[in-house]
Structure formats: C-alpha cells, structure tokens
Amino acid sequence: MKVVILAGGFGTRISEESQSRPKPMIEIDGKPILWHIMKTYLHYGFNEFIICAGYRQEYIKSYFAHYFLQTSDITFDFRGDENRRDIHTDKSEPWEVTVVDTGLNTMTGGRIKRIAPYVGNEAFMLTYGDGVCDVPIDKLLEFHKSHGKICTMTAVKPEGRFGILDLEGEKIKSFREKSKQDVGYINGGFMVLQPEIFDYIEGDETVFEREPLERVADEGQLMAFKHQGFWQCMDTLRDHQKLKKLWKSGQAPWKVWDD
C-alpha cells in the first residue's frame, strides 16, 4: 500500500524557517520532519511513498537524489580511468520515493487528484508533511478494513495553547493549563482512503478538507480512528522548538522505530 504525503504548501505560519525550503524539510536533529514521518510508516512495513510537492519542490527532489550518498560510507577513487566508487556501508532505508510536482498554488484536494495515476485503483494512506504521531498504523489499517467505508481519518485531541480560567461570577477560582480533555477531536491526518475518493475531488482549486470530506461525511463514508496518544503538528516556530526539545531529551513519542 502506498503512502501519500502532502508537502507542497508555503508554510507561511513558520516563515522564519520556510523561506528557503518547504516546511516538510525543516529539520529535527538534522533530519527533515518528512523523514521522521516516513520512518514511522516504515516501522509498520510501508515503504512506497508519493510526495505531493509544490513550493520549493526542487529541494525535496535534491534531498532524495543525494540521500543514498548521504547515508553511506563510500570511497571515491579517481586514479586511473575507471573513477571507481566503493560502497562500504549502506545505511539508507529501503524506500521507494516518487516526488511529484503538484503545482505551486494547487490546493490540497488538487494535489491529491494529481497523484491519482501513481496510486492506481487501490487503497492508499495519506497524511500531512508537517505532523508527527505515535498512532499504531497497523491498528488504523485494521480498523479501516473492518468498516468498508471510503475514508478513515485519525482523530486526535491537541494540547491547548492557552490556560483555562475557572470562574465563579467575576471571581477567578483557579487558573490551570488547558488539557486534552478541554478540547474536541480534530483531523490529525494519517488517513486511509479508497480510490473512490478521487471522484470527490474536482480539480486544483479543491480544498480536500472542505467539499470532498464534507460530502464523504454526509454520505456516511467517513470514519474516525480515535487516537489518545501523542500528536503534534509543526505550524509555528514554537511547535518546532517543542519537537526539537523532545527529540533532544530522548523522549520523542513519535520515535517508534529502533535505531
């Protein structure tokens, strides 16, 4: 089963980092967040990826074009006429990566529509290139297969950004940090989709999270896989700093793979 990753947006809310590179290529400990997402899927046995690129798409293509060299120990011997190259250790992951230029200003639905020929007539996974999660993807897929609907979305409860005031009239009784219990479920990405979803997308101007998903929901074809564990998007510089701090501490919840 192929994994489609949306990685073509401008990343305007984290412009401090995204002016020169697409947001999915912003690094956590020297590795793009896109790499972290792909490592999560690989842990569950999924290694065929389709990257929906757009803004600075050449950056993503260049990264994977040189990935093998970056992750291997190699001797280059330029003596003589052979220009010999000896590979000593290959540390690259067994990935197949298709990077598709889905347009600079294309909306999320349009990007998905454009990669339909690469998916074919089979179910596929879909997520955003700026969010990490410890969702059990094997259980997610099992749930999707059990209900037979067109779409399964991972539903998560994000951590609140602001504190909660408990009031009694005009008197503040207490102040506390907002918890997951104070907020509802949101779209956390990490979806499983049947190929019929392409029929719900009109073209480049279609925002996937609006008309297509709304229609699928109205028809009773959208199911939620409730995930109570870790999920974090990287919308802002603050989010980026949080993810880097978690990784540096050795307590990154999304790191489900072994070194």
C-alpha positions in Angstrom: 0.0 0.0 0.0 1.4 3.4 -1.0 1.7 6.4 1.4 0.9 9.8 0.0 2.3 12.8 1.9 1.2 16.4 1.3 4.3 18.5 1.1 3.6 21.4 -1.3 2.4 24.3 0.8 4.1 27.6 1.5 4.4 27.1 5.3 3.6 30.8 5.9 2.9 30.4 9.6 6.5 29.2 10.2 8.1 31.6 7.6 11.2 32.0 9.8 12.1 28.5 8.7 10.3 28.1 5.4 11.5 31.0 3.3 14.2 28.9 1.7 12.8 25.4 1.9 9.4 23.7 2.1 8.1 23.1 5.6 8.3 19.3 5.5 12.1 19.8 5.0 12.6 21.7 8.3 14.8 19.6 10.4 14.6 18.0 13.8 18.1 16.9 14.9 19.4 17.1 11.4 16.6 15.2 9.7 13.6 16.7 8.0 10.3 16.2 9.6 9.3 14.4 6.4 12.0 11.8 7.2 10.5 11.3 10.7 7.1 10.7 9.2 8.4 8.2 6.7 10.3 6.4 9.4 7.1 5.9 11.3 5.4 4.3 8.3 8.4 2.2 7.6 8.3 0.8 11.1 4.9 -0.7 10.2 6.2 -2.1 6.9 5.1 0.7 4.4 7.9 1.8 2.2 6.3 3.2 -1.0 5.9 6.9 -0.8 4.4 9.5 -3.1 5.4 13.1 -2.1 3.0 15.8 -3.3 5.5 18.6 -3.8 5.0 22.2 -4.8 6.7 25.1 -3.1 10.5 24.7 -3.5 9.9 21.2 -4.9 13.5 21.0 -6.2 14.6 21.0 -2.5 12.8 17.7 -1.9 14.0 16.1 -5.1 17.6 17.1 -4.4 17.4 15.6 -0.9 16.3 12.2 -2.1 18.6 12.3 -5.2 21.6 12.6 -2.8 20.1 10.5 0.1 22.0 7.3 -0.8 25.3 9.2 -0.7 24.5 11.0 2.5 23.7 7.8 4.3 26.6 5.6 3.1 30.3 5.3 3.7 31.9 5.5 0.3 35.4 5.5 -1.2 35.9 7.5 -4.4 39.0 6.5 -6.4 39.8 8.9 -9.2 43.1 7.3 -10.0 43.2 5.9 -13.5 40.3 5.9 -16.0 37.7 4.0 -14.0 36.7 6.6 -11.4 35.9 3.7 -9.1 33.3 4.0 -6.3 33.3 1.5 -3.4 30.3 1.4 -1.1 31.3 0.2 2.4 28.2 0.6 4.4 24.7 1.4 3.2 22.5 3.0 5.9 19.7 4.2 3.7 16.2 3.0 4.2 14.5 0.6 1.8 12.2 3.3 0.4 10.7 3.9 -3.0 10.0 7.6 -3.2 8.1 9.3 -6.0 8.3 13.1 -5.8 5.5 14.7 -7.9 5.4 18.4 -8.7 1.7 19.1 -8.0 1.9 22.8 -8.7 2.8 25.9 -6.7 -0.7 27.2 -5.9 -2.6 23.9 -6.0 -5.0 23.2 -3.1 -4.8 20.0 -1.0 -7.5 18.3 -3.0 -5.9 19.2 -6.3 -2.6 17.8 -5.1 -4.2 14.5 -4.3 -6.1 14.4 -7.6 -2.8 14.9 -9.5 -1.2 11.9 -8.0 -4.1 9.5 -8.8 -2.1 7.9 -11.7 0.7 7.0 -9.3 -1.7 5.4 -6.8 -3.8 3.4 -9.3 -7.0 1.6 -8.4 -6.1 0.6 -4.8 -6.4 1.9 -1.3 -3.7 4.2 0.0 -2.6 6.1 3.0 -2.5 9.9 3.2 -1.0 12.3 5.7 0.4 15.8 6.0 4.1 16.5 5.8 4.2 18.6 8.9 2.9 16.4 11.7 4.3 13.5 13.8 2.3 11.0 15.7 2.6 7.7 17.5 -0.6 6.3 16.1 -0.4 2.5 15.6 -0.7 2.4 11.8 -1.3 -1.4 11.8 -4.4 -0.9 14.0 -5.5 2.1 11.9 -5.4 0.0 8.8 -7.2 -2.9 10.5 -10.0 -0.5 11.6 -10.3 0.8 8.1 -10.7 -2.6 6.6 -13.3 -3.6 9.2 -15.9 -0.9 8.3 -15.6 -0.9 4.5 -16.1 2.9 4.1 -14.2 5.2 1.7 -12.2 7.1 4.3 -10.7 6.7 7.8 -9.2 9.7 9.5 -7.1 9.7 12.6 -8.9 11.9 15.1 -6.7 13.5 17.8 -7.0 15.9 20.7 -4.3 18.6 20.5 -2.8 20.1 23.6 -4.3 23.5 24.3 -2.2 26.6 23.9 -3.9 28.8 26.5 -4.7 28.4 30.1 -8.2 27.9 31.5 -9.9 30.3 33.9 -12.4 28.7 36.2 -14.8 31.5 37.1 -17.5 32.0 39.7 -19.2 35.1 38.6 -16.5 37.6 38.2 -14.1 35.9 40.6 -11.4 33.7 39.3 -11.4 30.5 41.3 -8.4 28.9 39.7 -6.1 29.0 36.7 -4.8 25.9 35.1 -3.2 24.7 31.9 -5.6 23.6 29.1 -5.7 19.8 28.8 -6.8 17.5 26.0 -10.0 16.9 27.9 -10.9 20.6 27.3 -10.8 20.3 23.5 -12.6 18.2 20.9 -11.2 15.9 18.3 -9.6 17.4 15.2 -8.2 16.0 11.9 -4.8 14.6 12.7 -4.0 13.3 9.2 -2.8 9.7 9.0 -5.8 8.7 6.8 -6.6 5.5 4.9 -8.5 6.1 1.6 -10.2 4.0 -1.0 -9.5 5.1 -4.6 -13.1 6.3 -4.9 -12.0 9.4 -3.1 -10.6 10.8 -6.4 -14.2 11.1 -7.7 -15.0 13.6 -5.0 -12.2 16.0 -6.0 -13.0 18.4 -8.8 -9.6 20.0 -9.6 -6.7 22.1 -8.5 -8.9 24.6 -6.6 -10.5 22.0 -4.4 -9.6 22.1 -0.7 -9.7 18.4 0.3 -10.8 19.2 3.9 -13.9 21.0 2.7 -16.2 19.8 -0.1 -14.7 16.3 -0.6 -14.5 15.3 3.1 -17.8 17.1 3.8 -19.5 15.1 1.1 -18.0 11.8 2.2 -19.1 12.6 5.7 -22.7 13.4 4.6 -22.8 10.1 2.8 -21.7 8.2 6.0 -18.4 7.2 4.4 -16.0 9.0 6.7 -14.9 7.2 9.9 -12.7 8.3 12.8 -9.9 6.3 14.3 -9.7 7.9 17.8 -6.1 8.2 18.9 -5.4 9.2 22.5 -1.6 9.2 22.2 0.9 11.8 21.0 0.3 14.0 18.0 1.9 17.3 17.2 1.9 19.5 14.1 4.6 21.9 13.2 2.7 25.1 12.4 4.8 27.6 14.2 8.3 28.2 15.4 7.1 27.3 18.9 6.0 23.9 17.7 9.3 23.4 16.0 11.2 24.2 19.2 9.0 21.8 21.2 9.7 18.9 18.8 13.4 19.6 18.8 13.4 19.6 22.6 11.5 16.3 22.8 13.9 14.7 20.4 17.0 16.0 22.2 15.7 14.7 25.5 15.4 11.2 24.1 11.7 11.2 24.8 10.2 11.8 21.4 6.9 9.8 21.5 6.7 9.5 17.7 10.0 7.6 17.5 8.5 4.1 17.3 11.4 2.7 15.3 14.7 1.2 16.5 18.0 2.8 15.7 
